[in-house]
Amino acid sequence: MNQLSAVGYIGLGDIGKPSAVRLLDGPWTTYVYDVVEDAVAELEKLGAKGCSSPAELAAACQHIGICVRDESQVQALLYGEQGLFANAAPGTVIAIHSTLACSVLKLWAGDAEAAGVRLIDAAITGGRQGAENGTLCYMVGGSAADVERAKPVFETSAERIVHAGDLGAGMLLKLCNNLITYAEFLAMSEACRLAEAGGLSINVLREVGLSNGVVNESMHRFVENRNAISAKASEQDMETYFGPFGRLGEKDLDCALASARDLGVELPSTERLREVVYDLFMNKA
């Protein structure tokens, strides 16, 4: 199974769909599955092989990527009669791209080994645009041999691949990175509120912050775009535009805090950040 001839991708959402599209450029047949049939049909038109179940995809592929929302969705794909563990061929690499608490990966690892498949975590950052442009960063945990086998697949959408360590290390790295991002957004939001209350332009704050490295462009764009929309949008519109991002922030920080508890680490500022991250996206924090 050294030469990949069939690669599968499950979860054709905001990041998953463009990542799967880029797989079509690889020297293999690309199989896709999603609970949304229209998403599968769209990829079929581009040349992918659509599957009607995880079992069908698992039986065909030597590498399978999973990019769904949360732990419960990943678990539903892995287990049961139609699951990947029951239907994938021995030696198949299953790469988890979803953001999860690290501990659950260790629980799944034993069942993966019993099924004869190879489990790695391959968290991603860079968003939809990064997937479309092939500039994602993959943070990977697993054995060196398994990661090496997966690299050709990741390289179709990656600018950088970081092998962080054993299983779970890639996910922990992603959780740390997310924690920093949300904390930066909150700091920028409150700094801008203070600056504007005193009559300063946030562009002046941006200029100084960029000059000394305190502010990055993503922090500035987040606050600028959120504030511009908030100035014209109703609360319901804000929920439509930013509510999903706020809930994603809550989920990501829940995973970080769960991993911290498992490791015996206290993160009091992160606990406070978790309390306000939804309000941050709604322009209330």
TIDO-786953 format. One record per residue (C-alpha): residue number from 1; residue in three letters; x, y, z. Coordinates in nm, 2 decimals. Last residue first. Layout:
nr; rest; u; v; w
NUM; ALA; X; Y; Z
...
***
This chain:
nr; rest; u; v; w
285; ALA; -1.71; 4.21; 2.41
284; LYS; -2.06; 4.27; 2.27
283; ASN; -1.96; 4.28; 1.91
282; MET; -2.14; 3.95; 1.83
281; PHE; -1.81; 3.78; 1.76
280; LEU; -1.68; 3.88; 2.11
279; ASP; -2.01; 3.79; 2.26
278; TYR; -1.96; 3.43; 2.16
277; VAL; -1.60; 3.44; 2.30
276; VAL; -1.71; 3.58; 2.63
275; GLU; -1.72; 3.28; 2.87
274; ARG; -1.46; 3.09; 2.68
273; LEU; -1.22; 3.38; 2.73
272; ARG; -1.28; 3.37; 3.10
271; GLU; -1.18; 3.00; 3.10
270; THR; -0.88; 3.09; 2.88
269; SER; -0.76; 3.34; 3.14
268; PRO; -0.78; 3.07; 3.41
267; LEU; -0.58; 2.81; 3.22
266; GLU; -0.49; 2.55; 3.48
265; VAL; -0.28; 2.25; 3.36
264; GLY; -0.33; 1.89; 3.48
263; LEU; -0.28; 1.74; 3.14
262; ASP; -0.64; 1.60; 3.12
261; ARG; -0.77; 1.94; 3.25
260; ALA; -0.57; 2.12; 2.98
259; SER; -0.72; 1.89; 2.71
258; ALA; -1.07; 1.97; 2.83
257; LEU; -0.99; 2.34; 2.83
256; ALA; -0.86; 2.33; 2.48
255; CYS; -1.16; 2.13; 2.36
254; ASP; -1.40; 2.38; 2.53
253; LEU; -1.20; 2.66; 2.36
252; ASP; -1.27; 2.51; 2.02
251; LYS; -1.63; 2.45; 2.09
250; GLU; -1.69; 2.81; 2.22
249; GLY; -1.50; 2.95; 1.92
248; LEU; -1.72; 2.75; 1.69
247; ARG; -2.02; 2.89; 1.86
246; GLY; -1.89; 3.24; 1.80
245; PHE; -1.82; 3.16; 1.44
244; PRO; -2.17; 3.03; 1.39
243; GLY; -2.32; 3.34; 1.55
242; PHE; -2.12; 3.58; 1.33
241; TYR; -2.33; 3.63; 1.01
240; THR; -2.67; 3.50; 1.11
239; GLU; -2.64; 3.61; 1.47
238; MET; -2.53; 3.95; 1.35
237; ASP; -2.84; 3.96; 1.12
236; GLN; -3.06; 3.88; 1.41
235; GLU; -2.90; 4.16; 1.62
234; SER; -2.97; 4.40; 1.33
233; ALA; -2.69; 4.49; 1.10
232; LYS; -2.56; 4.84; 1.00
231; ALA; -2.30; 4.92; 1.26
230; SER; -2.24; 4.55; 1.33
229; ILE; -2.12; 4.49; 0.97
228; ALA; -1.86; 4.76; 0.99
227; ASN; -1.76; 4.66; 1.35
226; ARG; -1.71; 4.29; 1.25
225; ASN; -1.51; 4.38; 0.94
224; GLU; -1.28; 4.62; 1.12
223; VAL; -1.24; 4.40; 1.43
222; PHE; -1.16; 4.08; 1.23
221; ARG; -0.95; 4.27; 0.97
220; HIS; -0.73; 4.42; 1.25
219; MET; -0.66; 4.09; 1.42
218; SER; -0.59; 3.92; 1.09
217; GLU; -0.35; 4.19; 0.99
216; ASN; -0.12; 4.14; 1.29
215; VAL; -0.09; 4.37; 1.59
214; VAL; 0.19; 4.37; 1.85
213; GLY; 0.47; 4.35; 1.59
212; ASN; 0.62; 4.69; 1.68
211; SER; 0.53; 4.87; 1.35
210; LEU; 0.21; 4.67; 1.30
209; GLY; 0.08; 4.78; 1.64
208; VAL; 0.16; 5.15; 1.57
207; GLU; -0.02; 5.15; 1.24
206; ARG; -0.31; 4.95; 1.37
205; LEU; -0.37; 5.18; 1.66
204; VAL; -0.37; 5.47; 1.42
203; ASN; -0.61; 5.28; 1.20
202; ILE; -0.83; 5.23; 1.51
201; SER; -0.88; 5.61; 1.50
200; LEU; -0.84; 5.78; 1.84
199; GLY; -1.11; 5.99; 2.01
198; GLY; -1.07; 5.85; 2.36
197; ALA; -1.37; 5.62; 2.33
196; GLU; -1.22; 5.51; 1.99
195; ALA; -0.90; 5.39; 2.16
194; LEU; -1.07; 5.21; 2.44
193; ARG; -1.30; 5.02; 2.20
192; CYS; -1.01; 4.95; 1.97
191; ALA; -0.81; 4.80; 2.26
190; GLU; -1.11; 4.59; 2.37
189; SER; -1.15; 4.44; 2.02
188; MET; -0.78; 4.39; 1.97
187; ALA; -0.74; 4.20; 2.30
186; LEU; -1.04; 3.99; 2.22
185; PHE; -0.91; 3.90; 1.87
184; GLU; -0.57; 3.82; 2.01
183; ALA; -0.72; 3.59; 2.28
182; TYR; -0.92; 3.41; 2.01
181; THR; -0.61; 3.36; 1.79
180; ILE; -0.39; 3.25; 2.09
179; LEU; -0.64; 2.98; 2.19
178; ASN; -0.67; 2.87; 1.83
177; ASN; -0.30; 2.81; 1.81
176; CYS; -0.29; 2.62; 2.14
175; LEU; -0.58; 2.40; 2.01
174; LYS; -0.40; 2.34; 1.68
173; LEU; -0.08; 2.23; 1.86
172; LEU; -0.28; 2.00; 2.08
171; MET; -0.44; 1.85; 1.77
170; GLY; -0.10; 1.79; 1.61
169; ALA; 0.03; 1.63; 1.92
168; GLY; -0.26; 1.39; 1.96
167; LEU; -0.09; 1.09; 1.80
166; ASP; 0.29; 1.13; 1.84
165; GLY; 0.49; 1.44; 1.75
164; ALA; 0.43; 1.78; 1.59
163; HIS; 0.48; 1.69; 1.23
162; VAL; 0.43; 2.03; 1.07
161; ILE; 0.31; 2.04; 0.71
160; ARG; 0.33; 2.38; 0.54
159; GLU; 0.19; 2.53; 0.22
158; ALA; -0.08; 2.26; 0.21
157; SER; -0.37; 2.18; -0.02
156; THR; -0.23; 1.90; -0.25
155; GLU; 0.05; 1.85; 0.00
154; PHE; -0.18; 1.68; 0.24
153; VAL; -0.23; 1.38; 0.02
152; PRO; 0.14; 1.35; -0.07
151; LYS; 0.22; 1.38; 0.30
150; ALA; 0.00; 1.09; 0.42
149; ARG; 0.26; 0.82; 0.38
148; GLU; 0.52; 1.03; 0.56
147; VAL; 0.28; 1.09; 0.84
146; ASP; 0.22; 0.71; 0.88
145; ALA; 0.59; 0.64; 0.88
144; ALA; 0.68; 0.91; 1.13
143; SER; 0.41; 0.79; 1.37
142; GLY; 0.13; 1.02; 1.45
141; GLY; 0.04; 1.38; 1.51
140; VAL; 0.00; 1.64; 1.24
139; MET; -0.04; 2.01; 1.22
138; TYR; -0.13; 2.09; 0.86
137; CYS; -0.09; 2.46; 0.75
136; LEU; -0.31; 2.55; 0.45
135; THR; -0.18; 2.74; 0.15
134; GLY; -0.33; 2.54; -0.14
133; ASN; -0.53; 2.84; -0.26
132; GLU; -0.87; 2.70; -0.21
131; ALA; -0.78; 2.54; 0.12
130; GLY; -0.62; 2.86; 0.24
129; GLN; -0.93; 3.06; 0.14
128; ARG; -1.15; 2.82; 0.32
127; GLY; -0.96; 2.85; 0.65
126; GLY; -0.59; 2.87; 0.70
125; THR; -0.54; 2.62; 0.98
124; ILE; -0.55; 2.24; 0.98
123; ALA; -0.55; 1.95; 1.22
122; ALA; -0.40; 1.63; 1.10
121; ASP; -0.45; 1.36; 1.37
120; ILE; -0.33; 1.02; 1.27
119; LEU; -0.49; 0.67; 1.29
118; ARG; -0.35; 0.37; 1.11
117; VAL; -0.59; 0.08; 1.04
116; GLY; -0.57; -0.28; 1.15
115; ALA; -0.91; -0.29; 1.32
114; ALA; -0.76; -0.36; 1.66
113; GLU; -0.52; -0.07; 1.60
112; ALA; -0.80; 0.16; 1.52
111; ASP; -0.99; 0.05; 1.83
110; GLY; -0.68; 0.13; 2.04
109; ALA; -0.63; 0.47; 1.88
108; TRP; -0.99; 0.58; 1.93
107; LEU; -0.94; 0.63; 2.31
106; LYS; -0.61; 0.82; 2.24
105; LEU; -0.78; 1.04; 1.99
104; VAL; -1.05; 1.12; 2.25
103; SER; -0.79; 1.26; 2.49
102; CYS; -0.68; 1.53; 2.25
101; ALA; -1.00; 1.73; 2.26
100; LEU; -1.12; 1.78; 1.90
99; THR; -1.08; 2.00; 1.59
98; SER; -1.17; 1.80; 1.28
97; HIS; -0.89; 1.70; 1.05
96; ILE; -0.87; 1.33; 1.15
95; ALA; -0.65; 1.14; 0.91
94; ILE; -0.74; 0.77; 0.86
93; VAL; -0.45; 0.57; 0.70
92; THR; -0.55; 0.23; 0.56
91; GLY; -0.31; -0.05; 0.67
90; PRO; -0.58; -0.31; 0.69
89; ALA; -0.87; -0.24; 0.46
88; ALA; -1.14; 0.00; 0.58
87; ASN; -1.49; -0.15; 0.65
86; ALA; -1.54; -0.20; 1.02
85; PHE; -1.31; 0.08; 1.13
84; LEU; -1.46; 0.32; 0.88
83; GLY; -1.81; 0.28; 1.00
82; GLN; -2.12; 0.13; 0.82
81; GLU; -2.15; -0.15; 1.07
80; GLY; -2.08; 0.08; 1.36
79; TYR; -1.79; 0.31; 1.45
78; LEU; -1.56; 0.56; 1.28
77; LEU; -1.81; 0.78; 1.11
76; ALA; -2.03; 0.82; 1.42
75; GLN; -1.72; 0.89; 1.62
74; VAL; -1.62; 1.18; 1.39
73; GLN; -1.97; 1.33; 1.41
72; SER; -1.97; 1.30; 1.79
71; GLU; -1.63; 1.46; 1.82
70; ASP; -1.71; 1.77; 1.62
69; ARG; -1.77; 1.95; 1.29
68; VAL; -1.66; 1.73; 1.01
67; CYS; -1.33; 1.70; 0.82
66; ILE; -1.23; 1.33; 0.79
65; GLY; -0.95; 1.23; 0.56
64; ILE; -0.93; 0.87; 0.43
63; HIS; -0.62; 0.71; 0.28
62; GLN; -0.61; 0.37; 0.12
61; CYS; -0.96; 0.40; -0.02
60; ALA; -1.23; 0.18; -0.18
59; ALA; -1.38; -0.01; 0.11
58; ALA; -1.38; 0.30; 0.33
57; LEU; -1.58; 0.50; 0.07
56; GLU; -1.85; 0.24; 0.05
55; ALA; -1.86; 0.20; 0.43
54; PRO; -1.88; 0.58; 0.48
53; SER; -2.21; 0.57; 0.28
52; SER; -2.35; 0.68; -0.05
51; CYS; -2.02; 0.75; -0.22
50; GLY; -1.94; 1.00; -0.49
49; LYS; -1.64; 0.94; -0.72
48; ALA; -1.47; 1.28; -0.79
47; GLY; -1.45; 1.43; -1.13
46; LEU; -1.56; 1.79; -1.10
45; LYS; -1.93; 1.70; -1.15
44; GLU; -1.89; 1.44; -0.88
43; LEU; -1.77; 1.71; -0.64
42; GLU; -2.10; 1.90; -0.69
41; ALA; -2.30; 1.58; -0.65
40; VAL; -2.13; 1.51; -0.32
39; ALA; -2.23; 1.86; -0.19
38; ASP; -2.58; 1.81; -0.32
37; GLU; -2.61; 1.49; -0.12
36; VAL; -2.55; 1.66; 0.22
35; VAL; -2.46; 1.37; 0.45
34; ASP; -2.11; 1.39; 0.29
33; TYR; -1.89; 1.14; 0.11
32; VAL; -1.61; 1.17; -0.14
31; TYR; -1.38; 0.94; -0.34
30; THR; -1.07; 1.07; -0.52
29; THR; -0.90; 0.84; -0.77
28; TRP; -0.52; 0.88; -0.75
27; PRO; -0.24; 1.08; -0.91
26; GLY; -0.35; 1.41; -0.74
25; ASP; -0.52; 1.71; -0.90
24; LEU; -0.86; 1.59; -0.77
23; LEU; -0.73; 1.62; -0.42
22; ARG; -0.76; 2.00; -0.47
21; VAL; -1.14; 1.97; -0.49
20; ALA; -1.14; 1.77; -0.16
19; SER; -0.96; 2.06; 0.02
18; PRO; -1.21; 2.30; -0.14
17; LYS; -1.50; 2.10; 0.00
16; GLY; -1.36; 2.03; 0.34
15; ILE; -1.28; 2.39; 0.44
14; ASP; -1.64; 2.53; 0.43
13; GLY; -1.81; 2.19; 0.42
12; LEU; -1.75; 1.87; 0.23
11; GLY; -1.70; 1.62; 0.51
10; ILE; -1.55; 1.29; 0.43
9; TYR; -1.25; 1.27; 0.19
8; GLY; -1.12; 0.95; 0.03
7; VAL; -0.80; 0.87; -0.15
6; ALA; -0.75; 0.58; -0.40
5; SER; -0.44; 0.48; -0.59
4; LEU; -0.18; 0.55; -0.32
3; GLN; 0.15; 0.38; -0.38
2; ASN; 0.29; 0.23; -0.06
1; MET; 0.00; 0.00; 0.00
***
